[in-house]
């Protein structure tokens, strides 16, 4: 297309690209941005050569879309949690899994049936004590947890996802920090939820999620339930109440950390050598027979959150919440598979 008064010049190997390469090589990022803007690929909104905005129909495909608000992108509400110095606010997204992911309703029914004893068939001697405790309880006992962070050890936690079976449905809560200051609030919300669980279920949580939560809670002076060490419970052994315990319902919430079932350990014990690896999405593909489409890569999550904090655009934040929800749903399904001795594809 020829350049006209209403069209931007095209960056080619003869015009623009050599100059851009030199600017980037010299570290002149400001100059490179100016050049990119001149060719309409700078991400600041393309303008015509005379300075007037281009026609929206002629705007380059890389031009930024209109921002999506948090309320529109991640339907939820502001809630508060009590702290020693007052109340702290954060954003809560919650609901029933079947309402958000209607195609996965079979996972919910299968999980409830298995946790009530249907088709349970697994080697208790080979299983962990925590898996035996889980099998001994009901579908409402386990609390599934997955976090999203701004990086590895020591980085901020901005999302704590929780899922459990309640009232005949799988329900979830995603505790979201809208900015860096709200991390304390979502950690406090988790600290309140943890003692209500019969078993905490994570994936790599013993090495990552729980140590991260404990580290960040120390920084924010949030009191977590006391860890009592790894038990040696087996099926039928006496343990604390299997029922979810909630304040104000006539049952006492103890401040003792529940048994912690890390599904990564169970997966390695069960399928190491049978599958390419024991990553969560590998298990999801081979065991749950489910593949994700348009899922945000885990490595992109920290920058997507930082961008949300900077701009308020929740477009990618909605992708993070969906990623987190699918991770927890896969954990639910893995519990059913572990307790019914289902095998991987081809086994």
C-alpha positions in Angstrom: 0.0 0.0 0.0 1.4 3.4 -0.9 1.8 6.0 1.8 -0.8 8.7 1.6 -2.0 11.5 3.9 -4.1 9.0 5.8 -1.7 6.1 5.9 1.4 5.4 8.0 4.7 4.5 6.4 5.7 0.9 6.6 8.9 -0.2 8.4 11.0 -2.3 6.0 14.6 -3.6 5.8 15.4 -0.4 3.9 13.5 2.1 5.8 13.3 2.1 9.6 14.7 -1.3 10.6 18.4 -0.5 10.3 17.9 2.7 12.3 15.9 0.8 14.9 18.6 -1.8 15.2 21.3 0.8 15.7 19.2 2.6 18.4 18.6 -0.6 20.3 22.2 -1.7 20.1 23.3 1.7 21.5 20.7 1.5 24.3 18.8 4.5 23.1 15.4 3.2 24.1 13.8 6.6 24.0 14.9 7.1 20.4 13.7 3.6 19.5 10.3 4.4 21.0 10.1 7.6 18.9 10.9 5.7 15.8 8.4 3.0 16.5 5.7 5.6 17.1 6.6 7.2 13.8 5.8 3.9 12.1 2.7 3.3 14.2 4.0 0.3 16.1 5.0 2.0 19.3 2.0 1.0 21.4 1.2 4.6 22.3 -1.6 5.0 19.8 -0.8 5.6 16.2 -0.9 9.1 14.8 -0.7 10.3 11.2 2.2 12.2 10.0 0.4 15.5 10.4 -0.1 14.7 14.1 -3.8 13.9 13.9 -5.1 10.5 15.1 -5.6 7.9 12.4 -9.0 6.6 11.6 -9.8 3.7 14.0 -10.4 1.4 11.1 -6.9 2.1 9.8 -5.2 1.8 13.3 -2.4 -0.9 13.2 -3.5 -4.2 14.7 -0.9 -3.8 17.5 -2.6 -0.7 18.8 -3.7 -1.0 22.5 -7.4 -2.0 23.1 -9.6 -0.1 25.5 -8.7 -1.1 29.1 -11.1 -3.5 30.9 -12.0 -2.5 34.5 -11.6 -4.9 37.4 -15.4 -5.1 37.9 -15.9 -6.0 34.3 -13.0 -8.4 33.8 -13.1 -10.2 37.2 -16.7 -10.1 38.5 -16.5 -9.9 42.2 -16.7 -7.6 45.2 -14.6 -5.7 47.7 -14.6 -7.5 51.1 -12.7 -6.8 54.3 -10.9 -9.1 56.8 -10.2 -8.2 60.4 -6.6 -7.4 61.4 -4.9 -6.3 64.7 -5.0 -2.7 63.5 -8.4 -2.6 61.9 -10.0 -4.0 58.7 -8.1 -4.7 55.4 -9.9 -4.7 52.1 -9.3 -6.8 49.0 -11.2 -8.2 46.0 -13.0 -11.5 46.2 -14.1 -13.5 43.2 -16.2 -16.5 44.2 -18.9 -18.8 42.9 -19.7 -22.4 41.9 -17.4 -24.1 39.5 -20.3 -25.5 37.4 -21.5 -22.0 36.8 -18.2 -20.8 35.5 -17.0 -24.0 33.8 -20.3 -25.9 32.9 -18.5 -28.4 30.7 -16.7 -29.7 33.8 -19.7 -30.6 35.9 -18.8 -34.4 35.6 -15.7 -33.7 37.6 -17.8 -32.4 40.5 -20.1 -35.4 40.5 -17.3 -37.9 40.3 -15.4 -36.3 43.1 -18.4 -36.3 45.4 -19.1 -40.0 44.7 -15.5 -41.1 45.2 -15.1 -39.2 48.5 -18.2 -40.9 49.7 -16.5 -44.2 49.1 -17.7 -45.1 45.5 -15.1 -47.1 43.6 -12.3 -46.4 46.0 -9.4 -48.7 45.3 -5.9 -47.7 46.1 -2.9 -49.2 47.9 -2.9 -47.7 51.4 0.5 -49.0 52.2 2.0 -47.2 49.2 0.0 -44.0 49.7 0.9 -41.2 52.0 -0.6 -40.7 55.4 -2.3 -37.6 54.2 -4.0 -39.3 51.3 -5.3 -41.9 53.7 -6.7 -39.2 55.9 -8.4 -37.6 52.9 -9.9 -41.0 51.8 -11.3 -41.5 55.3 -13.3 -38.3 55.3 -16.1 -36.8 53.2 -16.1 -34.6 50.1 -16.4 -31.4 52.2 -13.1 -32.1 54.2 -10.4 -31.1 51.6 -9.5 -27.5 51.0 -7.7 -27.1 47.7 -5.3 -24.2 47.5 -3.2 -22.6 44.8 -1.4 -19.3 44.8 -0.2 -16.9 42.1 2.9 -14.8 42.9 5.1 -12.1 41.4 8.0 -14.5 41.1 9.9 -17.2 43.0 11.0 -17.3 46.7 10.4 -14.0 48.5 8.1 -12.5 45.8 4.7 -11.1 46.6 1.6 -13.3 46.6 -1.2 -11.5 44.9 -3.8 -14.3 44.6 -4.8 -17.1 46.9 -7.3 -19.5 45.3 -9.4 -21.9 47.4 -11.8 -24.6 46.4 -13.9 -27.1 48.3 -17.1 -29.1 48.1 -20.0 -27.4 50.0 -23.7 -27.6 49.7 -23.6 -30.3 47.0 -21.3 -28.2 44.7 -17.7 -27.4 44.1 -17.3 -23.8 45.1 -14.3 -21.5 44.9 -12.9 -18.3 46.4 -10.2 -16.3 44.8 -8.7 -13.7 47.1 -7.1 -11.1 45.0 -4.8 -8.2 46.0 -5.6 -5.3 43.8 -2.3 -3.7 44.6 0.9 -4.6 46.5 -0.5 -3.2 49.8 -3.4 -5.7 49.9 -1.2 -8.8 50.2 -1.7 -8.7 54.0 -5.4 -8.9 53.6 -5.5 -12.0 51.3 -3.0 -13.7 53.6 -5.2 -13.0 56.6 -8.2 -14.4 54.7 -6.3 -17.6 54.1 -5.3 -17.8 57.7 -9.0 -17.7 58.7 -9.9 -20.4 56.1 -7.2 -22.9 56.8 -8.3 -24.2 60.2 -11.8 -25.0 58.7 -10.2 -27.7 56.5 -9.9 -31.4 57.3 -7.0 -31.7 54.8 -5.2 -29.0 52.8 -4.6 -30.1 49.2 -2.0 -28.5 47.0 0.3 -29.2 44.1 4.0 -28.7 45.0 2.6 -26.8 48.0 5.0 -28.3 50.5 8.0 -26.9 48.6 6.4 -23.7 47.2 3.0 -22.5 48.2 3.0 -23.0 52.0 6.6 -21.9 52.5 5.8 -18.8 50.5 2.7 -18.1 52.5 4.6 -18.5 55.8 7.4 -16.2 54.6 5.1 -13.5 53.5 2.9 -13.8 56.6 5.9 -13.2 58.8 6.7 -10.0 56.9 3.1 -8.8 57.4 2.7 -10.2 60.9 -0.2 -12.4 60.0 -0.7 -15.3 62.4 -1.1 -18.7 60.6 -2.3 -21.9 62.2 0.5 -23.8 64.1 2.2 -26.6 62.1 2.2 -29.8 64.1 4.6 -31.8 61.9 3.9 -34.7 59.6 1.6 -37.3 61.1 1.6 -41.0 60.6 -2.2 -41.3 60.4 -3.7 -44.1 58.4 -7.2 -44.9 57.4 -9.5 -45.1 60.4 -7.0 -43.3 62.7 -8.4 -40.8 65.1 -8.0 -37.2 63.9 -9.7 -33.8 64.2 -13.2 -33.3 62.9 -13.8 -34.2 59.3 -16.5 -31.5 58.9 -15.7 -28.0 57.8 -15.7 -25.8 60.9 -17.0 -22.3 60.6 -17.2 -19.6 63.2 -20.7 -19.0 64.6 -22.0 -22.5 63.8 -21.6 -24.1 67.1 -18.3 -25.8 66.3 -14.8 -24.6 67.5 -12.2 -23.6 65.0 -8.8 -24.9 66.3 -5.6 -23.0 65.4 -3.8 -26.1 64.2 -2.7 -26.6 60.7 -4.5 -29.6 59.1 -2.7 -32.5 57.3 -1.2 -31.3 54.1 -1.6 -33.5 51.0 0.9 -32.5 48.2 -0.4 -34.1 45.0 3.0 -33.6 43.3 4.5 -36.2 45.7 1.6 -38.6 45.2 1.9 -38.2 41.4 5.7 -39.0 41.5 5.1 -42.0 43.7 2.4 -43.3 41.3 3.3 -42.2 37.7 7.0 -41.4 37.7 8.5 -43.2 34.7 5.0 -43.7 33.1 4.6 -40.1 32.0 7.0 -37.6 30.4 7.0 -35.7 33.7 4.7 -35.0 36.7 3.9 -31.4 36.0 0.4 -30.4 36.6 -0.6 -29.8 33.0 1.1 -33.0 31.9 -1.1 -34.9 34.4 -4.1 -32.9 33.2 -3.5 -34.0 29.6 -2.7 -37.7 30.2 -5.0 -38.4 33.2 -7.8 -35.9 33.1 -7.9 -36.0 29.3 -8.2 -32.2 29.2 -6.1 -29.7 27.2 -6.2 -26.0 27.8 -6.8 -23.4 25.1 -5.7 -19.8 25.4 -4.2 -20.4 28.8 -1.8 -17.7 30.1 1.7 -19.2 30.4 2.9 -19.3 34.0 6.0 -17.3 33.2 3.8 -14.4 31.9 1.8 -14.1 35.1 4.0 -11.8 37.1 4.4 -9.2 34.4 0.6 -9.4 33.7 -0.1 -8.6 37.3 2.4 -5.8 37.4 0.8 -4.3 34.3 -2.6 -4.5 36.0 -1.3 -2.6 39.0 0.2 0.1 36.8 -2.6 0.5 34.4 -5.8 -0.9 36.0 -6.5 -2.9 32.9 -7.8 -6.3 34.1 -7.9 -8.0 30.7 -4.9 -10.3 31.4 -5.9 -10.5 35.1 -9.0 -12.4 34.1 -6.8 -14.9 32.3 -4.8 -15.4 35.5 -7.9 -16.1 37.5 -9.0 -18.7 35.0 -5.6 -20.3 35.0 -5.7 -20.5 38.8 -9.3 -22.0 38.7 -8.3 -24.7 36.2 -5.2 -25.6 38.4 -7.5 -26.2 41.4 -10.0 -28.1 39.3 -7.3 -30.4 38.0 -6.2 -31.1 41.6 -9.8 -32.1 42.4 -9.8 -34.5 39.5 -6.4 -35.9 40.5 -7.8 -36.8 43.9 -10.6 -38.9 42.3 -8.0 -40.6 40.0 -5.6 -41.4 42.8 -8.4 -42.9 45.0 -9.8 -45.1 42.1 -6.4 -46.3 40.8 -7.0 -45.1 37.3 -4.0 -45.3 35.1 -2.4 -42.9 32.6 -3.0 -43.2 28.9 -1.5 -46.3 27.5 -1.1 -48.0 30.8 
